[in-house]
Amino acid sequence: MLMKQRLLELLGIEYPIVEGGMAYIGDGNLAAAVSNAGAFGQVGSAGRTLSDFEQQIRLASERTARPFGVNLPIGEHSDPRERVEMILKYKEHIRAVSISAGNPKPYIPVFKEAGLPVMVVVSTAMHAAKAEQAGADILIAEGTEAGGHNGPAELTTFALIPQAVSAVSIPVVAAGGVADGRGLAAALALGAAGVQIGTLLIATVESPAHDMYKQALLTARGEDTTMMERSVGGVTRVLKGSYIDEVLAFEKTGPTRETLYPYIKGRRTVSPCSKVNWIRAMLTVDRVLG
Ligand SMILES: Cc1cc2nc3c(=O)[nH]c(=O)nc-3n(C[C@H](O)[C@H](O)[C@H](O)COP(=O)(O)O)c2cc1C
């Protein structure tokens, strides 16, 4: 209860629920809707240009008078410094920053000096302890049930939470596979201060996701997700589907990060297989013209 209270106070919220930072999905409108509902909305910086990131922070600020945060996945940006500057520019509007996908150590003091509490996303108890030592105020302990990128240890949420809670003395928020009050109650019973939710929020009316995506999430069963990116050393949980089948088939050809990422980051909207066929067709046309 103490840790839950600490979380509520640090984030200025009514309920111990945090919207996970979400590439492409976590816009200002969704963050504001989550915050207006008494939880903690977050604008995601991944999958956005710097100016869109700024626009979404402004939008969240306009649409809610309640506290909201921003998520900075360090490894997603070739130069995170400009994102850091942007966050600092809006420090009066932002309540807290969550850092993921990289070493948070250099960034924690920068945000804390600006008066912003820092949440760090971790996937093992060891990283939880390290993040606490580096000055984190809150930990988001994310298990492998989570949608999106997972930690390489692939610990399940409910195996990770008690370990992380025992390793630190700051609030630990459970992320991964939580989608209702039962999940929240279970996380609290394991010592978590609250929960972070991602996938469920994608299926809301306020989310910018396409209706087909929302429908697919709503009709998905427990066994309908799979992992991609293993061929390049990653672990990313995604919804199964014909597009993912083709990505996984492409992964079997031994791609590099550079050849795989355009497909999984949405820069290519055709499947890798069709793309290969299309390239072949182009070559054929080229030959004919030649
Ligand atoms: C589409 C999608 C994108 C995500 N992008 C990010 C991200 O940019 N940064 C981050 O820290 N976590 C990201 N996550 C993880 C979420 O913040 C959250 O921890 C996770 O979704 C919780 O598990 P759940 O999906 O089972 O609710 C993403 C998750 C999803 C589903």
The ligand as a Gaussian input file, in Angstrom:
#p B3LYP/6-31G(d) Opt

LIG

0 1
 C        2.253000      -1.350000     -30.290000
 C        3.146000      -1.244000     -29.079000
 C        4.187000      -0.342000     -29.095000
 C        5.015000      -0.216000     -27.974000
 N        6.017000       0.723000     -28.006000
 C        6.754000       0.945000     -26.894000
 C        7.687000       2.015000     -26.866000
 O        7.870000       2.774000     -27.831000
 N        8.380000       2.212000     -25.704000
 C        8.210000       1.409000     -24.604000
 O        8.869000       1.631000     -23.584000
 N        7.336000       0.379000     -24.617000
 C        6.590000       0.140000     -25.720000
 N        5.636000      -0.844000     -25.703000
 C        5.386000      -1.612000     -24.460000
 C        4.294000      -0.911000     -23.619000
 O        4.760000       0.310000     -23.102000
 C        3.830000      -1.771000     -22.438000
 O        4.852000      -1.977000     -21.510000
 C        3.271000      -3.112000     -22.867000
 O        2.388000      -2.953000     -23.957000
 C        2.535000      -3.759000     -21.692000
 O        2.082000      -5.044000     -22.003000
 P        0.642000      -5.348000     -22.663000
 O        0.798000      -5.014000     -24.124000
 O        0.446000      -6.795000     -22.418000
 O       -0.353000      -4.483000     -21.981000
 C        4.811000      -1.018000     -26.827000
 C        3.744000      -1.930000     -26.837000
 C        2.923000      -2.050000     -27.929000
 C        1.791000      -3.032000     -27.889000

